[in-house]
Amino acid sequence: MPMDARDIETMIKEAIPDATVSIEDLRGDGDHYAALVLSRTFEGKSRVQQHQMVYAALKGRMGNELHALALQTGVPENA
């Protein structure tokens, strides 16, 4: 069963409260998304660690309800 973009955004924001999250449904099928997640929490962390934080926020749904997520993360420029 596909995941709704709002559910993805909510899960990320619950785990990373200061995150700015932008989600795009790449195919219109609810299975393939692109996400941009910016957070001061990512400061000092490698890109891999940042991605791990986002995947942890999705609580095992990656690869199940959420088939593909093109993920970009970073620290906001005004941090």
VEXTOR-517785 format. One record per residue: residue in one letter; x, y, z of N, C-alpha, C in turn. Coordinates in steps of 0.05 Angstrom, whole numbers, padded with zeros to 5 digits, always signed. Layout:
! residues N
aXYZXYZXYZ ...
//
This chain:
! residues 79
m+00017-00024+00000+00000+00000+00000+00018+00025+00000 p+00013+00044-00018+00029+00068-00020+00027+00085+00005 m+00047+00103+00008+00047+00122+00030+00040+00149+00020 d+00026+00165+00036+00019+00192+00029+00043+00210+00036 a+00048+00230+00019+00070+00249+00023+00067+00263+00050 r+00042+00269+00058+00038+00283+00084+00046+00265+00107 d+00042+00239+00105+00050+00220+00126+00081+00219+00128 i+00095+00219+00105+00124+00220+00106+00134+00245+00120 e+00123+00268+00112+00131+00293+00124+00125+00293+00154 t+00102+00284+00162+00095+00283+00191+00115+00266+00206 m+00121+00242+00196+00140+00224+00210+00167+00237+00213 i+00177+00250+00192+00203+00263+00193+00203+00286+00214 k+00182+00302+00213+00180+00325+00232+00176+00316+00261 e+00164+00293+00265+00161+00283+00292+00188+00275+00303 a+00205+00263+00286+00232+00254+00295+00252+00277+00295 i+00249+00296+00277+00268+00318+00274+00251+00344+00274 p+00243+00354+00298+00223+00375+00300+00230+00401+00285 d+00255+00408+00283+00262+00433+00269+00265+00431+00239 a+00259+00407+00229+00264+00402+00200+00245+00417+00182 t+00256+00426+00160+00240+00436+00138+00239+00414+00118 v+00216+00405+00110+00213+00381+00093+00197+00388+00068 s+00208+00381+00046+00194+00384+00020+00193+00356+00007 i+00169+00347+00000+00165+00321-00012+00153+00324-00039 e+00163+00309-00059+00152+00309-00086+00147+00280-00094 d+00122+00275-00103+00115+00249-00113+00125+00247-00142 l+00145+00231-00147+00159+00231-00173+00142+00219-00196 r+00126+00199-00189+00110+00185-00210+00080+00188-00207 g+00072+00200-00185+00043+00201-00180+00031+00175-00170 d+00048+00157-00161+00039+00130-00153+00040+00126-00123 g+00050+00145-00108+00052+00142-00079+00074+00123-00070 d+00091+00115-00088+00113+00096-00082+00140+00108-00087 h+00142+00128-00103+00168+00140-00111+00168+00170-00105 y+00184+00177-00085+00185+00204-00076+00213+00215-00076 a+00215+00242-00077+00239+00256-00072+00234+00274-00048 a+00254+00275-00030+00250+00291-00006+00275+00308-00001 l+00270+00333+00006+00291+00351+00015+00286+00357+00044 v+00305+00350+00061+00302+00354+00090+00325+00371+00100 l+00319+00394+00111+00339+00412+00122+00334+00415+00152 s+00356+00413+00167+00354+00414+00196+00380+00423+00209 r+00379+00440+00229+00403+00447+00244+00414+00422+00259 t+00397+00403+00264+00405+00378+00277+00427+00364+00261 f+00427+00368+00235+00446+00355+00218+00474+00367+00219 e+00477+00390+00232+00503+00403+00233+00524+00385+00245 g+00547+00383+00232+00569+00367+00242+00566+00337+00236 k+00544+00329+00223+00540+00301+00216+00547+00297+00187 s+00556+00273+00181+00562+00266+00153+00535+00263+00138 r+00536+00263+00112+00512+00259+00095+00500+00232+00102 v+00516+00212+00105+00506+00185+00112+00491+00186+00139 q+00502+00199+00159+00489+00201+00185+00462+00217+00183 q+00462+00237+00166+00437+00253+00162+00416+00235+00150 h+00423+00220+00130+00404+00202+00116+00395+00180+00135 q+00413+00170+00152+00405+00150+00172+00384+00161+00191 m+00387+00186+00199+00367+00199+00216+00340+00200+00203 v+00339+00207+00177+00314+00208+00163+00302+00180+00160 y+00318+00161+00153+00307+00133+00150+00297+00123+00177 a+00311+00129+00198+00301+00121+00225+00274+00133+00231 a+00270+00158+00222+00245+00172+00227+00222+00157+00212 l+00228+00143+00191+00207+00129+00175+00200+00102+00187 k+00213+00095+00209+00206+00071+00225+00201+00046+00208 g+00220+00039+00192+00218+00014+00177+00200+00014+00153 r+00189+00036+00146+00171+00037+00123+00186+00038+00096 m+00211+00047+00097+00227+00047+00073+00231+00019+00063 g+00225+00015+00038+00227-00012+00026+00201-00028+00029 n+00183-00018+00045+00157-00031+00048+00135-00014+00036 e+00121+00002+00052+00101+00020+00041+00114+00041+00023 l+00138+00049+00030+00153+00069+00014+00174+00055-00002 h+00169+00053-00028+00186+00037-00045+00213+00051-00051 a+00212+00077-00058+00236+00092-00066+00235+00121-00056 l+00257+00130-00045+00259+00157-00035+00286+00168-00043 a+00285+00188-00062+00309+00202-00069+00313+00224-00048 l+00333+00221-00031+00336+00238-00008+00359+00258-00010 q+00353+00283-00004+00373+00303-00002+00370+00315+00026 t+00393+00318+00040+00392+00330+00067+00414+00351+00069 g+00410+00368+00089+00430+00389+00094+00422+00407+00117 v+00440+00425+00122+00436+00445+00143+00426+00471+00130 p+00405+00484+00141+00395+00508+00129+00418+00529+00127 e+00418+00545+00106+00439+00564+00102+00441+00585+00124 n+00419+00592+00137+00419+00612+00158+00424+00601+00185 a+00434+00576+00186+00440+00563+00212+00465+00575+00225 
//
